[in-house]
Amino acid sequence: MFVAAMSLDFLLGDVASLKQKRSVVRPLVAELARRYTVSVAEVGHQDLYRRAEIGVALATADSGHGQSVLDEVERWCAARPEVELLAARRWLRSDDD
């Protein structure tokens, strides 16, 4: 069993309040969970209205499948016009770790 995880750091576009930030981040998180069947949550920068850090994770029997899903998630996020993807950091853990 493997756990593939990724942290995505975003710069949000024309956002001037935490309420506007939620209106950008919430649909992004919901669409990632729906489209890729992964666990997703905002995990950082909660107090900054122009930044967001989103964590994505999935459990899989095949490490290649986990990497493939994270590749797709990263490409999809990078193509979103309402956000700018600044960084993506990945982890892969196995039962042996």
CORWOQUI-V532932 format. One record per residue. N is the residue number from 1. RES is the residue in one letter. PHI is phi in degrees with one decimal (NA if undefined). D_CENTER is the distance of its C-alpha to the mean C-alpha in whole Angstrom. Layout:
BEGIN
n/res/phi/d_center
N/RES/PHI/D_CENTER
N/RES/PHI/D_CENTER
END
This chain:
BEGIN
n/res/phi/d_center
1/M/NA/21
2/F/-121.8/18
3/V/-118.1/15
4/A/-103.7/12
5/A/-138.3/9
6/M/-148.5/7
7/S/-112.7/6
8/L/-112.4/5
9/D/-106.5/8
10/F/-117.3/9
11/L/-105.5/13
12/L/-87.7/14
13/G/-68.8/17
14/D/-80.5/20
15/V/-120.8/19
16/A/-121.6/22
17/S/-157.3/21
18/L/-66.7/19
19/K/-64.6/20
20/Q/-65.1/19
21/K/-59.2/15
22/R/-57.8/15
23/S/-70.3/16
24/V/-96.1/13
25/V/-72.8/10
26/R/-57.9/12
27/P/-65.1/12
28/L/-63.0/9
29/V/-62.8/7
30/A/-63.3/11
31/E/-69.0/10
32/L/-61.3/7
33/A/-63.2/9
34/R/-70.8/13
35/R/-71.1/12
36/Y/-113.4/11
37/T/50.3/12
38/V/-124.1/10
39/S/-86.9/9
40/V/-137.8/6
41/A/-157.7/7
42/E/-76.7/8
43/V/-117.8/9
44/G/-159.4/11
45/H/60.7/13
46/Q/-63.5/14
47/D/-91.5/18
48/L/-103.4/17
49/Y/-85.6/17
50/R/-106.3/16
51/R/-127.9/13
52/A/-148.1/10
53/E/-121.0/7
54/I/-118.6/4
55/G/-101.9/5
56/V/-128.4/5
57/A/-146.9/8
58/L/-151.6/11
59/A/-101.8/15
60/T/-151.3/17
61/A/-82.9/21
62/D/-123.5/20
63/S/-63.2/18
64/G/-63.1/18
65/H/-64.2/17
66/G/-60.8/14
67/Q/-63.5/14
68/S/-63.0/14
69/V/-63.7/12
70/L/-64.8/9
71/D/-59.5/11
72/E/-64.2/11
73/V/-60.7/7
74/E/-63.3/8
75/R/-61.8/11
76/W/-63.1/10
77/C/-65.3/8
78/A/-64.8/10
79/A/-87.5/13
80/R/-71.6/12
81/P/-75.2/15
82/E/-84.0/14
83/V/-137.2/12
84/E/-117.0/12
85/L/-78.4/10
86/L/-88.8/12
87/A/-157.8/10
88/A/-136.3/8
89/R/-116.6/10
90/R/-121.6/10
91/W/-137.8/13
92/L/-132.6/15
93/R/-119.2/17
94/S/-121.9/20
95/D/-60.8/23
96/D/-77.6/25
97/D/-73.7/23
END
